[in-house]
């Protein structure tokens, strides 16, 4: 599941964020292994705006979690390109 989420992250499609969120919420193990940053394939601001426009309860839950982590400084210095490079190295290009 993690590798699939990485591929969705790299696609940068805003609609994939909820698919990744759903996978992350599937179980305790999935929640631990799927990085929240995988939701941000199109960047933090674009993802938050997209989730804000979606009325689904899962979108609100994902947005709440992102805002919480952002307030804690979790995404300071976050870059889609840099994160993608980290995952590329991890998965062996």
Backbone as JSON, one array per atom type, in Angstrom:
{
  "sequence": "XXXXXXXXXXXXXXXXXXXXXXXXXXXXXXXXXXXXXXXXXXXXXXXXXXXXXXXXXXXXXXXXXXXXXXXXXXXXXXXXXXXXXXXXXXXXX",
  "N": [[0.82, -1.19, 0.0], [1.94, 1.21, 0.73], [3.83, 1.76, -1.3], [2.11, 2.08, -3.48], [0.77, 4.38, -2.65], [2.88, 6.15, -2.72], [3.28, 6.24, -5.49], [0.89, 7.45, -6.25], [1.24, 9.91, -4.96], [3.37, 10.91, -6.49], [2.03, 11.29, -8.88], [0.6, 13.58, -8.49], [-2.09, 14.31, -8.54], [-4.8, 15.99, -7.31], [-7.19, 14.76, -6.51], [-6.39, 12.26, -5.69], [-5.6, 12.45, -3.09], [-7.65, 11.87, -1.2], [-7.97, 9.16, -1.68], [-5.55, 8.19, -0.77], [-5.73, 9.02, 1.9], [-7.87, 7.41, 2.69], [-6.71, 4.88, 2.45], [-4.73, 5.15, 4.39], [-6.3, 5.24, 6.66], [-7.25, 2.7, 6.85], [-6.31, 0.71, 8.6], [-4.58, 0.17, 11.74], [-1.88, -0.48, 11.25], [-1.6, 0.42, 8.61], [-2.05, 3.14, 8.99], [0.22, 3.78, 10.4], [2.26, 3.23, 8.58], [1.85, 4.61, 6.18], [2.81, 7.61, 5.05], [1.76, 10.86, 6.01], [2.48, 12.91, 4.38], [2.18, 11.9, 1.85], [-0.29, 12.7, 0.97], [0.15, 15.15, -0.07], [0.95, 15.58, -2.74], [0.54, 17.57, -4.58], [1.24, 19.75, -3.26], [1.02, 21.57, -0.13], [-0.72, 23.84, 0.27], [-2.42, 23.76, -2.01], [-3.56, 21.26, -1.63], [-4.92, 21.57, 0.82], [-6.79, 23.52, 0.05], [-8.22, 22.11, -1.88], [-9.3, 20.0, -0.34], [-10.86, 21.52, 1.4], [-12.89, 22.35, -0.26], [-14.32, 20.1, -0.66], [-17.07, 18.26, 0.43], [-17.19, 15.86, 1.75], [-17.08, 13.74, 4.63], [-14.63, 12.45, 5.07], [-12.85, 14.12, 3.77], [-12.95, 16.39, 5.38], [-11.9, 15.31, 7.73], [-9.29, 14.62, 6.93], [-8.33, 17.15, 6.23], [-8.49, 18.45, 8.72], [-6.55, 17.0, 10.12], [-4.24, 17.61, 8.62], [-4.1, 20.39, 9.06], [-3.69, 20.42, 11.81], [-1.18, 19.17, 12.05], [0.3, 20.97, 10.55], [0.14, 23.26, 12.15], [1.71, 22.37, 14.21], [4.15, 22.55, 13.05], [4.99, 20.57, 11.37], [5.2, 20.53, 8.56], [7.03, 22.43, 7.8], [9.28, 23.76, 5.56], [8.62, 21.86, 3.71], [8.76, 20.28, 0.58], [7.51, 19.27, -2.48], [9.1, 18.27, -4.54], [11.55, 17.69, -3.24], [10.68, 15.78, -1.34], [9.75, 13.81, -3.03], [12.15, 13.04, -4.22], [13.42, 11.92, -2.0], [11.77, 9.69, -1.51], [12.15, 8.39, -3.96], [14.84, 7.63, -3.74], [14.6, 5.92, -1.53], [12.95, 3.87, -2.52], [14.55, 2.95, -4.51], [14.77, 4.23, -7.01]],
  "CA": [[0.0, 0.0, 0.0], [2.81, 2.38, 0.81], [4.38, 2.02, -2.63], [1.01, 2.61, -4.29], [0.54, 5.75, -2.21], [4.0, 6.92, -3.28], [3.01, 6.46, -6.91], [-0.17, 8.46, -6.32], [1.9, 11.16, -4.58], [4.13, 11.39, -7.65], [1.13, 11.71, -9.97], [0.23, 14.96, -8.18], [-3.51, 14.55, -8.77], [-5.43, 16.37, -6.04], [-8.24, 13.8, -6.14], [-5.78, 11.08, -5.08], [-5.4, 12.66, -1.66], [-8.64, 11.13, -0.41], [-7.66, 7.73, -1.81], [-4.43, 7.94, 0.14], [-6.28, 9.15, 3.25], [-8.67, 6.21, 2.94], [-5.76, 3.78, 2.67], [-4.08, 5.42, 5.68], [-7.27, 4.98, 7.73], [-7.73, 1.32, 6.73], [-5.94, -0.08, 9.77], [-3.53, 0.77, 12.55], [-0.61, -0.66, 10.55], [-1.6, 1.33, 7.45], [-1.91, 4.51, 9.51], [1.62, 3.96, 10.81], [3.22, 3.06, 7.49], [1.59, 5.54, 5.07], [3.15, 8.96, 5.48], [0.75, 11.89, 5.76], [2.97, 13.71, 3.26], [1.7, 11.34, 0.59], [-1.46, 13.46, 0.55], [0.58, 16.47, -0.52], [1.61, 15.49, -4.04], [0.35, 18.82, -5.32], [1.62, 20.81, -2.33], [0.18, 21.73, 1.06], [-1.79, 24.83, 0.08], [-3.38, 23.25, -3.0], [-4.27, 20.12, -1.02], [-5.87, 22.11, 1.8], [-7.87, 24.19, -0.69], [-9.02, 21.06, -2.51], [-10.06, 19.32, 0.71], [-11.84, 22.48, 1.91], [-14.0, 22.44, -1.21], [-14.99, 18.8, -0.7], [-17.97, 18.15, 1.59], [-17.14, 14.5, 2.31], [-16.51, 13.68, 5.99], [-13.22, 12.06, 5.01], [-12.08, 15.31, 3.39], [-12.86, 17.23, 6.59], [-10.99, 14.65, 8.67], [-7.94, 14.76, 6.4], [-7.99, 18.57, 6.35], [-8.25, 18.71, 10.15], [-5.25, 16.41, 10.49], [-3.19, 18.4, 7.99], [-4.01, 21.67, 9.78], [-3.11, 20.13, 13.13], [0.25, 18.93, 11.85], [0.88, 22.21, 10.08], [0.27, 24.11, 13.33], [2.82, 21.82, 14.99], [5.39, 22.75, 12.3], [5.36, 19.33, 10.69], [5.44, 20.7, 7.13], [7.96, 23.52, 7.55], [10.3, 23.39, 4.6], [8.16, 20.76, 2.85], [8.83, 20.48, -0.86], [7.08, 18.07, -3.21], [10.24, 17.76, -5.28], [12.51, 17.08, -2.31], [10.09, 14.59, -0.76], [9.73, 12.81, -4.09], [13.52, 12.55, -4.35], [13.68, 11.05, -0.84], [11.07, 8.43, -1.77], [12.83, 7.73, -5.09], [16.02, 6.96, -3.21], [14.14, 4.85, -0.65], [12.43, 2.76, -3.32], [15.56, 2.52, -5.48], [14.5, 4.84, -8.31]],
  "C": [[0.86, 1.26, 0.0], [3.38, 2.75, -0.55], [3.31, 2.59, -3.56], [0.73, 4.06, -3.93], [1.66, 6.66, -2.71], [3.76, 7.22, -4.75], [1.9, 7.5, -7.1], [0.37, 9.84, -5.96], [2.62, 11.75, -5.79], [3.24, 11.84, -8.79], [0.65, 13.14, -9.75], [-1.23, 15.3, -8.43], [-4.18, 14.84, -7.43], [-6.5, 15.37, -5.59], [-7.67, 12.54, -5.48], [-5.58, 11.23, -3.57], [-6.39, 11.89, -0.8], [-8.47, 9.62, -0.55], [-6.55, 7.34, -0.84], [-4.91, 8.03, 1.59], [-7.08, 7.91, 3.62], [-7.76, 5.01, 3.22], [-5.09, 3.93, 4.04], [-4.99, 5.07, 6.84], [-7.73, 3.52, 7.76], [-7.43, 0.46, 7.95], [-4.86, 0.66, 10.55], [-2.19, 0.68, 11.82], [-0.51, 0.27, 9.35], [-1.39, 2.77, 7.91], [-0.46, 4.8, 9.89], [2.58, 3.96, 9.62], [3.02, 4.03, 6.32], [1.8, 6.96, 5.58], [2.05, 9.95, 5.11], [1.18, 12.77, 4.59], [2.54, 13.18, 1.91], [0.45, 12.06, 0.09], [-1.08, 14.73, -0.19], [1.29, 16.46, -1.86], [1.47, 16.73, -4.9], [0.69, 20.02, -4.43], [0.6, 20.98, -1.22], [-0.99, 22.67, 0.81], [-2.85, 24.33, -0.9], [-4.2, 22.1, -2.42], [-5.3, 20.61, -0.01], [-7.05, 22.78, 1.1], [-8.8, 23.15, -1.33], [-9.89, 20.34, -1.47], [-11.14, 20.23, 1.29], [-13.07, 22.55, 1.03], [-14.82, 21.16, -1.27], [-15.82, 18.64, 0.58], [-17.96, 16.76, 2.25], [-16.54, 14.54, 3.73], [-15.03, 13.3, 5.99], [-12.34, 13.24, 4.62], [-11.9, 16.23, 4.6], [-11.88, 16.63, 7.58], [-9.53, 14.8, 8.21], [-7.47, 16.21, 6.55], [-7.69, 18.94, 7.8], [-6.88, 18.2, 10.57], [-4.1, 17.21, 9.89], [-3.0, 19.74, 8.72], [-3.36, 21.5, 11.15], [-1.59, 19.95, 13.02], [0.97, 20.19, 11.38], [1.11, 23.17, 11.26], [1.43, 23.67, 14.22], [4.17, 21.97, 14.27], [5.85, 21.56, 11.49], [5.77, 19.55, 9.22], [6.36, 21.87, 6.8], [9.06, 23.02, 6.61], [9.89, 22.26, 3.66], [8.24, 21.18, 1.39], [8.43, 19.18, -1.54], [8.28, 17.44, -3.9], [11.25, 17.06, -4.37], [11.97, 15.79, -1.72], [10.06, 13.46, -1.79], [11.12, 12.2, -4.28], [13.88, 11.6, -3.21], [13.02, 9.68, -1.08], [11.69, 7.67, -2.94], [14.06, 6.98, -4.6], [15.63, 5.75, -2.34], [13.69, 3.63, -1.45], [13.38, 2.35, -4.44], [15.3, 2.99, -6.89], [13.56, 3.93, -9.05]]
}
